[in-house]
Amino acid sequence: MEIKINILTPVWTGDINSRGKSLKSTGIIGSLRWWTEAILKGIGYSVCDPTAEIRCPQETNNQKTYCPACLIFGATGIRRLFRLEVNGGEKVFDGGAIIIKPKGRNRGWYLGSGLRGQIDLRIISLDKDFNETLLLLPLSIASNWGEIGAKTQHGYGVVALEEEKELVFEDFKNSVRRILQEARLRKIGIKERKSINDVLPNLKEMFFAKVQFEAQDNNWWKEVDGIKERERKGDNNYYKGYINDSRMISWINSDSIPIAPAIKNWLRFGNGKALWQSKNDNKYKDIETSLFGTTRGEKSASKINISCAYYLNNKLWEFRISGWIPENNLPNGFDRNNFLKALMASLNGSGSINIPWSNLLGNKTKDHKLKVWREFNSSRDTVSPNQEDMEKYLDSLIKGEERNK
Ligand SMILES: [Zn+2]
């Protein structure tokens, strides 16, 4: 099966300078696995963390067990049920990374070239029990609400499937059951692994939001914090910006604007801090690290993703802000519900903390508004508030529903 994907914000697939096709598919497969794990967890399965000690297989009394994610994506001792070929896409720019430093930052956000254009995915089944829905469904949720590929916390990876797929959650569920059938597993000499004590993303604990705004003209991006020039020459604080940088111009020509550093900078270091700060100063650093990750290394990744802005139509632009805020294992002093409530209120302009849009995105943008907020079983969900039925919620995400019917 072939799927054409239109890239809305550059996709990071791994080492872009390597000509190897396998690397490209590794990045995409990695993110599809991540989405699959989040969905499986959301419907009550346990999955392992393939990068940690708890990875499959688990062996007790000579019996090897594997979690459903490994049964689909493979692990030591069992092969992946499919092969994925990734073709197409072109490099956004040549040369080293752009280092975006919004106001007040000495260290910056690294923006390397990603892929732009269109990519073709070809799924080749390697097992009679494999059903393409197992990949299509996570792909569809990721393209409707999140991102694919790596470095999504830096704004990469918003895509749109060229053709809408008719998918229902029930098919995914049945496909998972099929690969978990005892008789099937017995033939390969393994068993299903249940109850793993993991701390992996769960779709039940995620939120997905889209924010839209209007831009006066095509040059609005020249005023985005971190892209524009700052202070006068000769100043110690002089920052050249990137408005004349050919790499940045190539990026902009892909109809996407790297605004994530500007917004993250406000949320993490600026007045946006008030949305998540604890009254107790001692807890401050714990919460900051938990929400935004450590600056070095990917191990403690950010729990909040902000995408690049991408062009919709006429004067309209959009960006995504989403995240996984677990209900457990949160640092003391952090109130999950208050944070999400305050963040949503700021995005729709009704909160006590105003987002200084013109400082962040420039004076040529206006009418910033929250278009949609999705969250399982929450009064905040703007499409189907308090939807307690996970399968119905997933079906709505798959359809990409943005409006209350
Ligand atoms: Zn596993």
Residues whose N, C-alpha, C, O or C-beta is under 5 A from the ligand:
A	BS01	ZN	C48 C56 Y66 C67 C70
